[in-house]
Amino acid sequence: MHQHLPHDPAVKTRALEALLVEKGLITSTAIDEVVKHYEEDIGPMKGAQVVARAWTDAAFKARLLDDGRAAVAELEFIERHGAELVVVENTPEAHNIVVCTLCSCYPWSVLGLPPSWYKSYAYRSRAVREPRVVLSEFGLDLPESVEVRVWDSNSDIRYMVLPQRPAGTEGFSEEELAALVTRDSMIGVGVANPPD
């Protein structure tokens, strides 16, 4: 009986959506609004605001690195309870990359929807085994002197990277700084954009 079910998650998702709409339990418009909310409102713009605040407020940065969930909750971007949020800082000596080797655990409330590559088996397995190769494939070639640290998210602990602040951004407002932060820099497969 179950042998006829589709294996492709996208096909399953579309079938489930069609069934829910057909039964009158939800509308396509409501689904589109939720997706739009996660893509445009929740993240990664909220995460970028967190990073910009950390770059401009040393006390907030210390709280963020000490207890990510509590610090982000100060900005009302995340509930105070739930999976722990650990924020790891990139420095000239160390670069962090986040993965979930079991599935796709990800800090949705701060970074929005996870990119499709984050959920792929190739990324989940290779980011741990050969992180420098994976980073290179994303266009990020780090000197051998930089230590690469891989953080494995799970259902209890989610990770977010605090990227290095780009040079030449002294005097930038939080809003200007947030515009330089990318989703990929908060996962660790990229860096924040330099100023124009």
LUMKE-255232 format. One record per residue (C-alpha): x, y, z; residue number from 1; residue in three letters. Coordinates in Angstrom, 1 decimal, padded with zeros to 4 digits. Each point is the difference from the previous one (the first is absolute). Example, Ala and Ser with C-alpha at 12.3 -4.5 7.8 and 13.67 -1.06 7.14 Angstrom:
{{012.3 -004.5 007.8} 1 "ala"}
{{001.4 003.4 -000.7} 2 "ser"}
//
This chain:
{{000.0 000.0 000.0} 1 "met"}
{{002.7 002.5 001.0} 2 "his"}
{{002.2 -001.0 -003.0} 3 "gln"}
{{-001.8 002.5 -002.1} 4 "his"}
{{000.8 003.0 002.2} 5 "leu"}
{{002.4 002.5 -001.7} 6 "pro"}
{{003.6 000.1 001.4} 7 "his"}
{{000.7 003.5 -001.0} 8 "asp"}
{{-000.6 002.4 003.0} 9 "pro"}
{{-001.1 002.8 -002.3} 10 "ala"}
{{-002.6 -002.2 -001.6} 11 "val"}
{{-001.2 -001.1 003.5} 12 "lys"}
{{-000.2 003.6 001.1} 13 "thr"}
{{-002.1 001.0 -003.0} 14 "arg"}
{{-002.3 -003.0 000.5} 15 "ala"}
{{-000.5 000.8 003.7} 16 "leu"}
{{-000.7 003.7 -000.8} 17 "glu"}
{{-002.5 -001.0 -002.7} 18 "ala"}
{{-001.8 -002.3 002.4} 19 "leu"}
{{-000.1 002.6 002.8} 20 "leu"}
{{-001.4 002.6 -002.4} 21 "val"}
{{-002.5 -002.5 -001.4} 22 "glu"}
{{-001.3 -000.9 003.5} 23 "lys"}
{{-000.3 003.7 000.8} 24 "gly"}
{{002.5 -000.1 002.8} 25 "leu"}
{{002.2 002.7 -001.4} 26 "ile"}
{{000.2 002.2 -003.0} 27 "thr"}
{{002.8 000.4 -002.5} 28 "ser"}
{{000.2 003.7 000.9} 29 "thr"}
{{000.6 -000.9 003.6} 30 "ala"}
{{002.8 -002.4 -000.9} 31 "ile"}
{{001.5 002.7 -002.3} 32 "asp"}
{{-000.1 002.5 002.9} 33 "glu"}
{{001.8 -002.3 002.4} 34 "val"}
{{002.7 -000.7 -002.5} 35 "val"}
{{000.4 003.7 -000.8} 36 "lys"}
{{000.2 000.8 003.7} 37 "his"}
{{002.9 -002.5 000.5} 38 "tyr"}
{{001.7 001.1 -003.3} 39 "glu"}
{{-000.3 003.8 000.4} 40 "glu"}
{{-001.0 000.9 003.6} 41 "asp"}
{{001.6 -002.5 002.3} 42 "ile"}
{{003.2 -000.8 -001.6} 43 "gly"}
{{002.7 000.4 -000.8} 44 "pro"}
{{-000.7 003.7 000.6} 45 "met"}
{{-000.6 -000.6 003.8} 46 "lys"}
{{003.3 -001.8 000.2} 47 "gly"}
{{001.7 002.8 -001.8} 48 "ala"}
{{-001.4 002.5 002.5} 49 "gln"}
{{001.4 -002.2 002.9} 50 "val"}
{{003.4 000.0 -001.6} 51 "val"}
{{000.0 003.7 -000.6} 52 "ala"}
{{-001.0 000.6 003.6} 53 "arg"}
{{002.9 -002.2 001.2} 54 "ala"}
{{002.4 001.9 -002.2} 55 "trp"}
{{-001.0 003.3 001.5} 56 "thr"}
{{-000.8 -000.9 003.6} 57 "asp"}
{{002.8 -001.9 001.9} 58 "ala"}
{{-002.3 -000.7 003.0} 59 "ala"}
{{-002.7 -001.6 -002.3} 60 "phe"}
{{002.8 -002.0 -001.8} 61 "lys"}
{{001.2 -001.4 003.3} 62 "ala"}
{{-003.6 -001.0 000.9} 63 "arg"}
{{-000.5 -001.5 -003.5} 64 "leu"}
{{003.1 -002.2 000.3} 65 "leu"}
{{-000.9 -001.0 003.5} 66 "asp"}
{{-003.7 -000.8 -000.5} 67 "asp"}
{{-001.1 000.4 -003.6} 68 "gly"}
{{-003.7 -000.7 000.6} 69 "arg"}
{{-000.3 002.5 002.8} 70 "ala"}
{{001.8 002.7 -001.9} 71 "ala"}
{{-002.0 -000.4 -003.1} 72 "val"}
{{-003.2 000.0 002.1} 73 "ala"}
{{001.0 003.5 001.1} 74 "glu"}
{{-000.7 001.0 -003.6} 75 "leu"}
{{-003.3 -002.0 000.1} 76 "glu"}
{{001.1 -002.1 -002.9} 77 "phe"}
{{-000.2 -003.3 001.9} 78 "ile"}
{{-001.8 -001.4 003.0} 79 "glu"}
{{002.0 -000.4 003.2} 80 "arg"}
{{-000.7 -003.7 000.1} 81 "his"}
{{000.6 -002.8 -002.5} 82 "gly"}
{{003.1 -001.3 -001.6} 83 "ala"}
{{003.2 001.5 001.2} 84 "glu"}
{{001.6 002.5 -002.4} 85 "leu"}
{{003.8 000.1 000.1} 86 "val"}
{{001.7 002.8 -001.9} 87 "val"}
{{003.6 -000.6 -001.0} 88 "val"}
{{002.3 002.8 -001.1} 89 "glu"}
{{002.2 000.1 -003.0} 90 "asn"}
{{003.4 001.5 000.6} 91 "thr"}
{{003.2 000.5 -002.1} 92 "pro"}
{{001.2 -003.3 001.6} 93 "glu"}
{{-003.2 -002.1 -000.1} 94 "ala"}
{{-002.9 -000.5 -002.5} 95 "his"}
{{-003.2 -001.8 001.0} 96 "asn"}
{{-002.4 -001.9 -002.2} 97 "ile"}
{{-003.3 -001.4 001.0} 98 "val"}
{{-001.6 -003.3 -001.2} 99 "val"}
{{-002.7 -002.4 001.2} 100 "cys"}
{{001.3 -003.5 -000.7} 101 "thr"}
{{-003.2 -001.8 000.9} 102 "leu"}
{{-002.6 002.1 -001.8} 103 "cys"}
{{-000.3 003.8 -000.3} 104 "ser"}
{{-000.2 001.5 003.4} 105 "cys"}
{{000.3 003.8 -000.5} 106 "tyr"}
{{-000.8 003.2 002.0} 107 "pro"}
{{-003.1 000.9 -002.1} 108 "trp"}
{{-001.2 002.8 002.2} 109 "ser"}
{{003.3 001.9 -000.5} 110 "val"}
{{001.1 -001.1 -003.5} 111 "leu"}
{{-003.3 -000.8 -001.7} 112 "gly"}
{{-000.3 -003.0 -002.3} 113 "leu"}
{{003.0 -002.2 -000.4} 114 "pro"}
{{001.5 -000.1 -003.5} 115 "pro"}
{{-000.6 -003.2 -001.9} 116 "ser"}
{{003.7 -000.8 -000.1} 117 "trp"}
{{000.1 000.1 003.8} 118 "tyr"}
{{-002.4 -003.0 000.1} 119 "lys"}
{{001.8 -001.9 -002.7} 120 "ser"}
{{001.8 -003.3 000.8} 121 "tyr"}
{{003.1 001.2 -001.8} 122 "ala"}
{{000.3 003.1 002.2} 123 "tyr"}
{{-000.9 -001.8 003.2} 124 "arg"}
{{002.6 -002.7 -000.5} 125 "ser"}
{{002.8 002.0 -001.7} 126 "arg"}
{{000.0 003.1 002.2} 127 "ala"}
{{001.3 -002.2 002.9} 128 "val"}
{{002.4 -002.1 -002.0} 129 "arg"}
{{001.5 002.6 -002.2} 130 "glu"}
{{-001.1 003.5 001.1} 131 "pro"}
{{002.8 001.9 -001.8} 132 "arg"}
{{-001.0 -001.6 -003.3} 133 "val"}
{{-003.7 000.8 000.6} 134 "val"}
{{000.9 003.6 000.9} 135 "leu"}
{{002.1 000.3 -003.2} 136 "ser"}
{{-003.0 -001.2 -002.0} 137 "glu"}
{{-001.9 002.9 001.5} 138 "phe"}
{{002.8 002.3 -001.1} 139 "gly"}
{{001.6 000.4 003.4} 140 "leu"}
{{003.7 -001.0 000.0} 141 "asp"}
{{001.5 000.5 003.4} 142 "leu"}
{{003.7 000.0 000.8} 143 "pro"}
{{001.3 -003.2 001.6} 144 "glu"}
{{000.9 002.0 003.1} 145 "ser"}
{{-003.8 000.5 000.6} 146 "val"}
{{-001.5 -002.8 002.1} 147 "glu"}
{{-003.3 -001.3 -001.4} 148 "val"}
{{-002.5 -001.0 002.7} 149 "arg"}
{{-003.1 -002.0 -000.9} 150 "val"}
{{-003.1 000.2 002.2} 151 "trp"}
{{-002.7 -002.7 -000.3} 152 "asp"}
{{-003.5 001.3 000.8} 153 "ser"}
{{-002.6 -002.3 001.5} 154 "asn"}
{{-003.5 000.2 001.4} 155 "ser"}
{{001.3 001.4 003.3} 156 "asp"}
{{002.7 002.3 -001.2} 157 "ile"}
{{000.0 002.3 -003.0} 158 "arg"}
{{003.1 001.9 -001.1} 159 "tyr"}
{{000.4 003.4 -001.7} 160 "met"}
{{003.3 001.6 -001.1} 161 "val"}
{{000.9 003.6 001.0} 162 "leu"}
{{002.1 000.9 -003.1} 163 "pro"}
{{002.9 002.4 000.2} 164 "gln"}
{{-000.9 003.7 -000.5} 165 "arg"}
{{001.3 001.1 -003.4} 166 "pro"}
{{002.8 002.5 000.0} 167 "ala"}
{{-000.9 003.6 -001.0} 168 "gly"}
{{-003.3 000.0 001.8} 169 "thr"}
{{001.0 002.2 002.9} 170 "glu"}
{{-002.8 002.6 000.6} 171 "gly"}
{{-002.6 -002.2 -001.8} 172 "phe"}
{{-003.5 -000.1 001.6} 173 "ser"}
{{-001.6 -003.3 001.0} 174 "glu"}
{{-002.2 000.2 -003.0} 175 "glu"}
{{003.0 000.5 -002.3} 176 "glu"}
{{001.8 -002.9 001.6} 177 "leu"}
{{-002.9 -002.3 -000.1} 178 "ala"}
{{-000.2 000.5 -003.8} 179 "ala"}
{{003.5 -001.5 -000.3} 180 "leu"}
{{-000.9 -003.2 001.9} 181 "val"}
{{-001.0 -003.0 -002.1} 182 "thr"}
{{-001.8 -003.2 001.0} 183 "arg"}
{{003.0 -002.0 -001.2} 184 "asp"}
{{002.3 002.0 002.3} 185 "ser"}
{{-002.2 -000.9 003.0} 186 "met"}
{{000.3 -003.7 -001.0} 187 "ile"}
{{003.7 000.3 -000.6} 188 "gly"}
{{000.2 -000.8 -003.7} 189 "val"}
{{000.6 003.6 -000.8} 190 "gly"}
{{001.1 003.3 001.5} 191 "val"}
{{-001.7 003.3 000.4} 192 "ala"}
{{000.1 002.2 -003.1} 193 "asn"}
{{002.5 002.8 000.0} 194 "pro"}
{{-001.3 003.6 -000.2} 195 "pro"}
{{-000.4 001.5 -003.5} 196 "asp"}
//
